[in-house]
Amino acid sequence: MKIVDPAALAQPDHPLHSSRQADVVISPGALALIELQETSGSALTETLEELGMVLSGRLKAYQRTDEQTQQIQRQQALLRLVQRMQQDGTLPRQMLQQENNLSSGQSLLSVAAALAVETTGSQQRKRLSDRLTELMSEEGWEISLFGLLELGTVNKKVLAQINRLFQQSMNEETVSVSEWFRRVMDWPDRRQRVRVLLRMMAFELSVSVTGSQQQRLAATLMHLRRLLLFLGLDKTCQQVETACCLTPGTLLPLLIAITGESWLFAEWLTPRLLELTSSRRRYHRLIQHLDALFLSMPDHCFNDDDQREQILSVLREIKGDGAIT
């Protein structure tokens, strides 16, 4: 698999930011990338930097450390995150107020922001550091923090739902993008919630996980990034569903399933297209739309450099044969 450092994706001159078509209309691929970049504050930059470390193969050779050392590493990682937000002006002003009556995530940001100020005196730094250690020892602090950054203030039921999936993914074997989509397909604000998962995993990978868990989590991060790109195609899929009179919500799962095939066959794809429409005219219109979609989808939606062309070849084979008589 060809792996490109995703941190480069945050740069405006990266080739993935340009469409392959010269049309004035923004391509589905460009729309997907725009959706990927819609984050709160420095969320995308932070996540891509962590993913860049992971996907370029520079996984840290973590040594088993005592609990105190691990706490220090996690606190330092959080302070780096807050410092980035302070530098680019994306730390919400309300997070800089006093800690009274704040949620767990707000308290974490408030204390970390105060601790990140270099002019803070040594005694105050010790007090703030102890308070931050206390907050980070509470169960579920990660979901409180990253849920706040991506979703704002949400109820505990939403955070618990995301956290359950996070805990499950930390210990399971790698699952496919299709399976990830099945897990989140009914979520409202699913792009933002997937980004919460992605950021939590990137943080864990950057500070504490070891051994085989590194590899599993790195693969999961890659799948979640691909899923975000597909979720960015949601509006385009809705437009195609309307144009082809398809049942709402049926096209995006098909796109994900198609790219989930290591090698696509017409015998596999044809019956799935026939399930969506029974009209010959709408059937061929659907194939035309799929051709255009796969032609312009971002490179990272595909398993490798050749998959796009192989999928297009099968679509054009089916179009030539005709399946509805």
C-alpha positions in Angstrom: 0.0 0.0 0.0 1.3 3.4 -0.9 1.3 5.6 2.3 1.5 9.3 2.1 2.3 11.3 5.3 -1.2 12.7 6.1 0.3 15.8 7.8 1.1 17.0 4.3 -2.6 16.9 3.6 -3.0 19.9 5.9 -0.9 22.0 3.5 -2.9 24.0 1.0 -0.6 23.2 -1.9 -0.9 19.4 -1.4 -1.9 17.8 -4.7 -4.8 16.1 -3.0 -6.4 19.5 -2.6 -6.9 19.8 -6.3 -9.5 18.1 -8.4 -8.6 15.8 -11.2 -11.2 17.6 -13.4 -10.8 21.1 -14.7 -14.5 21.9 -14.2 -15.5 25.0 -12.2 -17.8 22.7 -10.2 -16.2 21.3 -7.1 -15.7 17.5 -7.6 -17.0 15.0 -5.1 -13.4 14.3 -4.1 -12.7 17.9 -3.3 -16.0 18.1 -1.3 -14.9 15.1 0.7 -11.6 16.7 1.6 -13.4 19.9 2.5 -15.5 17.9 4.9 -12.4 16.3 6.4 -11.0 19.7 7.1 -14.1 21.0 8.9 -12.9 20.8 12.5 -13.0 22.8 15.6 -9.9 24.8 16.3 -6.7 22.9 15.6 -8.3 19.5 15.6 -7.3 18.5 12.1 -3.8 19.8 12.4 -3.3 18.0 15.7 -4.7 14.7 14.4 -2.8 14.8 11.2 0.5 15.4 13.0 -0.2 12.4 15.2 -1.3 10.3 12.2 1.8 11.4 10.3 4.0 9.8 12.9 1.8 6.6 12.8 1.4 6.2 9.1 4.9 7.0 8.0 6.0 3.9 10.0 7.8 5.8 12.7 6.0 4.0 15.5 7.8 4.7 18.8 9.6 1.9 20.4 7.9 2.4 23.7 9.5 1.0 26.8 7.3 -0.1 29.7 7.4 2.7 32.1 6.1 3.2 35.7 2.8 4.9 36.3 4.3 8.2 37.3 6.4 8.5 34.1 3.4 7.6 32.0 1.4 10.3 33.7 4.1 12.9 33.0 4.2 11.8 29.3 0.4 12.1 29.0 0.4 15.5 30.7 3.1 16.8 28.4 1.2 15.6 25.3 -1.9 17.4 26.5 0.1 20.6 27.2 1.5 20.4 23.6 -2.1 20.2 22.3 -3.2 23.2 24.3 -0.1 25.2 23.4 -0.9 24.7 19.7 -4.5 25.9 20.3 -3.1 29.0 22.1 -0.7 29.7 19.3 -3.2 29.6 16.5 -5.9 31.4 18.5 -8.4 28.5 18.6 -8.6 27.9 22.3 -12.1 29.0 23.2 -12.2 32.0 25.5 -14.7 30.4 27.8 -12.0 27.8 28.5 -9.8 30.4 30.0 -12.1 31.4 32.8 -12.0 30.1 36.4 -12.6 26.5 37.0 -15.9 26.9 39.0 -18.9 25.0 37.6 -17.0 23.7 34.5 -17.4 20.2 33.0 -14.6 17.7 33.2 -13.4 18.6 29.7 -13.6 22.3 30.4 -11.7 21.9 33.6 -8.9 20.0 31.8 -8.6 22.7 29.2 -8.7 25.5 31.7 -6.0 24.1 34.0 -3.8 23.0 31.0 -4.1 26.5 29.5 -2.9 28.1 32.7 -0.1 25.6 33.1 1.1 26.2 29.5 1.7 29.9 30.2 5.5 30.2 30.6 5.4 33.1 33.1 3.5 31.0 35.6 5.4 30.9 38.9 6.9 27.6 40.2 4.5 27.2 43.1 1.5 27.9 41.0 2.8 25.5 38.3 3.2 22.8 40.9 -0.4 23.4 42.1 -1.7 23.4 38.5 0.3 20.3 37.6 -1.1 18.4 40.6 -4.6 19.5 39.7 -4.1 18.4 36.0 -2.8 15.0 37.2 -5.9 14.6 39.4 -8.2 15.4 36.5 -6.3 13.1 34.1 -6.6 10.2 36.6 -10.4 10.3 36.3 -11.9 7.6 34.1 -13.2 8.9 30.8 -11.2 12.2 30.8 -10.2 11.6 27.2 -13.8 11.5 25.9 -14.7 14.5 28.0 -11.9 16.5 26.5 -12.0 15.5 22.8 -15.8 15.4 22.8 -15.8 19.0 24.0 -13.3 20.1 21.3 -15.2 18.4 18.5 -18.9 18.5 19.6 -19.0 21.3 22.2 -21.3 20.7 25.1 -23.1 17.4 24.7 -24.9 15.0 27.1 -23.2 12.2 28.8 -25.1 9.6 26.9 -23.5 10.7 23.6 -20.0 10.7 25.1 -20.6 7.2 26.7 -21.6 5.8 23.3 -18.4 7.1 21.7 -16.3 6.0 24.6 -17.7 2.4 24.4 -16.7 2.2 20.8 -13.3 3.7 21.6 -12.6 1.1 24.4 -13.8 -1.7 22.1 -11.4 -0.6 19.3 -8.4 -0.4 21.6 -8.5 -4.1 22.2 -10.0 -5.7 19.1 -8.4 -6.9 15.9 -8.6 -4.4 13.0 -12.0 -4.2 11.4 -12.9 -3.0 7.9 -14.0 0.5 6.8 -17.4 -1.1 6.0 -17.7 -2.4 9.6 -16.8 1.0 11.0 -19.5 2.6 8.8 -22.0 0.0 10.0 -21.2 1.0 13.6 -21.6 4.7 13.1 -24.1 4.9 10.3 -27.1 5.8 12.5 -25.2 8.4 14.5 -26.3 12.1 14.2 -23.2 14.3 13.6 -21.3 11.2 12.7 -18.4 13.0 11.0 -17.7 15.0 14.2 -18.1 11.9 16.4 -15.8 9.8 14.3 -13.2 12.7 14.6 -13.6 12.4 18.4 -12.7 8.7 18.1 -9.8 9.4 15.8 -8.3 12.1 18.0 -8.6 9.9 21.1 -6.8 7.0 19.4 -4.1 9.3 18.0 -3.5 10.7 21.5 -3.3 7.2 23.0 -0.9 6.0 20.3 1.3 9.0 20.8 1.8 8.6 24.5 1.2 5.1 25.9 0.3 2.1 23.8 2.9 -0.6 23.2 3.7 -3.6 21.1 1.0 -5.2 18.9 -1.5 -2.7 20.1 0.5 0.0 18.2 0.0 -1.8 14.9 -3.7 -2.5 15.4 -4.4 1.1 16.5 -2.4 2.5 13.6 -4.4 0.4 11.1 -7.6 1.6 12.8 -6.6 5.2 12.5 -6.0 4.6 8.7 -9.5 3.1 8.4 -11.1 6.0 10.3 -9.4 8.5 8.1 -10.7 6.7 5.1 -14.2 6.6 6.7 -14.1 10.4 7.2 -13.4 10.9 3.5 -16.3 8.7 2.6 -18.6 10.5 5.0 -17.6 13.7 3.2 -19.2 12.3 0.1 -22.6 12.0 1.9 -24.1 15.0 0.2 -23.0 14.0 -3.2 -24.5 10.5 -2.7 -27.8 12.1 -1.6 -27.8 14.0 -4.9 -27.2 10.9 -6.9 -29.9 9.0 -5.0 -32.3 11.7 -5.9 -31.3 11.8 -9.6 -31.6 8.0 -9.9 -34.6 7.6 -7.6 -32.8 5.4 -5.2 -33.7 4.7 -1.6 -32.1 7.3 0.6 -29.0 6.1 2.4 -28.2 3.2 0.0 -25.4 4.6 -2.1 -22.7 5.5 0.4 -22.6 2.0 1.9 -22.3 0.7 -1.7 -19.3 2.9 -2.4 -17.6 1.7 0.8 -18.4 -1.9 0.0 -17.0 -1.6 -3.5 -13.7 -0.2 -2.3 -13.6 -2.9 0.4 -13.2 -5.5 -2.3 -9.6 -6.4 -3.0 -10.5 -7.1 -6.6 -13.9 -6.1 -8.0 -15.9 -8.4 -10.3 -18.9 -7.6 -12.4 -20.6 -10.7 -11.1 -20.3 -9.2 -7.6 -21.4 -5.7 -8.5 -24.2 -6.2 -11.0 -26.7 -7.8 -8.6 -26.0 -5.1 -6.0 -26.8 -2.4 -8.6 -29.9 -4.3 -9.6 -31.1 -4.2 -6.0 -31.1 -0.4 -6.1 -33.1 0.1 -9.3 -35.2 -1.9 -11.7 -35.5 0.7 -14.5 -33.1 0.3 -17.4 -32.8 4.0 -17.8 -32.1 4.6 -14.1 -29.8 1.7 -14.0 -27.5 3.2 -16.7 -27.8 6.6 -15.1 -26.6 5.1 -11.9 -23.6 3.6 -13.6 -22.8 6.9 -15.2 -22.9 8.6 -11.8 -20.8 5.9 -10.2 -18.2 6.3 -13.0 -18.0 10.0 -12.3 -17.8 9.5 -8.6 -15.0 6.9 -8.7 -13.1 9.1 -11.2 -13.0 12.0 -8.9 -12.9 10.5 -5.4 -9.8 11.2 -3.3 -6.8 8.8 -3.7 -7.0 7.8 -0.1 -10.5 6.3 -0.6 -8.8 3.5 -2.4 -6.6 0.6 -1.2 -3.8 1.3 -3.7 -3.0 3.1 -6.9 -4.6 0.6 -9.2 -7.9 0.1 -7.5 -9.6 3.2 -9.0 -8.8 2.1 -12.5 -9.9 -1.5 -11.9 -13.3 -0.3 -10.5 -13.8 2.0 -13.4 -13.0 -0.9 -15.8 -15.7 -3.1 -14.2 -18.3 -0.3 -14.3 -17.6 0.3 -18.0 -17.8 -3.4 -18.6 -21.2 -3.5 -17.0 -22.4 -0.5 -18.8 -21.4 -2.1 -22.1 -23.2 -5.4 -21.3 -26.4 -4.0 -19.9 -28.1 -6.0 -17.2 -31.7 -4.9 -17.5 -33.5 -5.9 -20.7 
